Amino acid sequence: MTHACIRVTALDAYQRDYPIIIARDCVDTYDADHERVTLDYLSRYAARVISNEEIFAALQRPGSLPAR
């Protein structure tokens, strides 16, 4: 559940200064509005929210996935 589990975990990691990357096409919830608000918030303040495809492409280029 993006708006609960993913958000809490990402914010815990952010508060501990971990870089956070969320694959937006790999999370889901029953509440699309909450998911949109959560991913918007996290992408603005705490995490990089990008597609799984973008993550795979970046892994081919070392150092290309810096934290937000």
Backbone torsions as a table, in degrees:
resi	resn	phi	psi	omega
1	MET	NA	109.1	-175.0
2	THR	-56.8	-45.5	-173.4
3	HIS	-75.5	-7.2	179.2
4	ALA	-119.0	-76.8	-173.7
5	CYS	-62.6	-47.5	-178.0
6	ILE	-65.6	-45.1	-179.1
7	ARG	-61.6	-48.6	-178.2
8	VAL	-63.2	-43.8	179.6
9	THR	-64.1	-44.1	179.6
10	ALA	-63.4	-42.8	179.8
11	LEU	-68.0	-36.7	174.4
12	ASP	-60.5	-44.4	179.5
13	ALA	-65.8	-41.6	179.5
14	TYR	-60.2	-43.1	-179.4
15	GLN	-66.4	-18.6	177.8
16	ARG	-101.6	13.0	176.9
17	ASP	64.1	29.5	173.5
18	TYR	-85.5	143.7	172.5
19	PRO	-73.0	137.9	-174.8
20	ILE	-122.0	128.1	174.1
21	ILE	-128.1	126.5	179.6
22	ILE	-116.2	125.0	176.0
23	ALA	-80.7	104.7	-172.0
24	ARG	-61.7	-27.4	179.8
25	ASP	-89.8	9.7	178.7
26	CYS	-116.7	9.8	176.3
27	VAL	-122.6	155.3	-177.8
28	ASP	-159.1	163.6	178.0
29	THR	-159.1	169.3	178.2
30	TYR	-83.1	-9.5	-176.1
31	ASP	-120.3	96.6	-175.2
32	ALA	-62.1	-35.0	179.0
33	ASP	-65.3	-46.6	177.5
34	HIS	-62.4	-38.7	179.3
35	GLU	-62.9	-45.9	179.8
36	ARG	-60.6	-46.9	-179.9
37	VAL	-62.3	-43.3	-179.2
38	THR	-64.4	-47.7	-179.5
39	LEU	-66.9	-35.8	175.4
40	ASP	-62.5	-46.9	180.0
41	TYR	-61.8	-49.7	-178.4
42	LEU	-62.7	-39.9	-179.1
43	SER	-69.0	-28.8	178.9
44	ARG	-76.7	-36.5	-169.1
45	TYR	-119.1	-24.1	-168.4
46	ALA	-136.7	-22.6	-168.9
47	ALA	-143.6	162.2	166.8
48	ARG	-93.8	122.2	178.2
49	VAL	-110.0	106.6	-176.2
50	ILE	-136.2	168.7	-177.7
51	SER	-76.7	159.4	176.7
52	ASN	-59.7	-38.2	178.6
53	GLU	-61.8	-41.8	178.0
54	GLU	-64.8	-36.5	177.9
55	ILE	-65.3	-47.9	179.2
56	PHE	-59.8	-42.1	179.3
57	ALA	-64.4	-42.7	-178.9
58	ALA	-66.9	-31.7	179.1
59	LEU	-64.4	-19.3	176.8
60	GLN	-78.6	-13.3	179.8
61	ARG	-120.9	95.7	-178.8
62	PRO	-50.3	136.7	178.7
63	GLY	80.6	7.9	-175.8
64	SER	-94.2	4.0	178.0
65	LEU	-117.0	60.5	178.5
66	PRO	-68.9	157.5	177.7
67	ALA	-67.7	164.1	178.7
68	ARG	-55.6	NA	NA
